[in-house]
Amino acid sequence: MNNKTRINRLFASTGKCFDVAIDHGFFNELSFLSGIEDMNKAIEIIVAAAPDAIQLTVGQAEILQRIPGKQKPSLVLRTDVANVYGNVLPSYLFSRTIEEPVEQALRLDAACVVVNLLLLPNQPELFRQCIDNICRLKPSCDRFGMPLMIEPLVMQPQSSAPPATEGGKKGGGGYMVDGDIKKILPLVRQARELGADIIKADPCTDVGEYHKIVEIAGVPVLPRGGGRAPDREIFSRTVELIKQGAKGIVYGRNVIQHANPKRMTEAFMAIVHRGASVDEAMKIVTDRIPGIPSSADGERS
């Protein structure tokens, strides 16, 4: 089996993919657990909304794969764990992959594996570890026909990141996104040079420039959602990202921390696959939440 076979499981007939990330518990950060305290319930709700894929860890993937039926979302397996997301960064930062990641992905019937390429200011050793992880993973992916998704993340200095909150609305430590496109472009290109089949990248500060990221990647780009944002804001960003050439999205907290994760998933699927407008996406969500007027554009958690 070549990797194109599994890539076809991820991307719908529209050529796009919505991957719901529920792998946050891997990173030992309390604020990331909001909305996924009960993983069985969280996964059940998202599966019912039928996204293209769900991103999970090796310890939780079996919850998805024990669900009967052939229509469930594909599995994207998170293969690496890092300690860079806390409010206070530890004295030693690391990123390492699970053992035999591709073999474990095959046993779990994954359609793709994902690994980080972290770029934090003044942390060259962490960056080297990420390069090592990718260089070890790529030959196994090629050997077994497993698509490799690389997540190049440019992060702000710790001093510029506001403290994390338990609701996950702000990031701490090195977590805050650095939207400088001049930093994002070379890291995205490096991810491609290292063998990425799919790239999961942050939006840039000016979303209207995202086509530059898509162009320099040369493979399908799926922007990530990051921290929780108001509904209208995240829908507006998503609509623009798709217009800029993104082949889908990978969102987590903007789904799982929402008052109605199922309808939020359906709204994003409408944007990604049917070209729904912001107002149409808002209608999908607000028409089904009692007490929320259809014109609502505020954040709900």
Secondary structure, DSSP 8 states (H G I E B T S, - for coil): --HHHHHHHHS-TTS-EEEEE--GGGG--GGGGTT-SSHHHHHHHHHHH--SEEEE-TTTHHHHHTS-SS-S-EEEEE-EEES--SSS--SS--EEE-SSHHHHHHHTT-SEEEEEEEE-TT-HHHHHHHHHHHHHHHHHHHHHT--EEEEEEEB--GGGS----TTSSS--TT-SB---HHHHHHHHHHHHHTT-SEEEE---SSGGGHHHHHHHH-S-EEEB--S---HHHHHHHHHHHHHTT--EEEESHHHHTSS-HHHHHHHHHHHHHH---HHHHHHHHHTTSTT--TT--S---
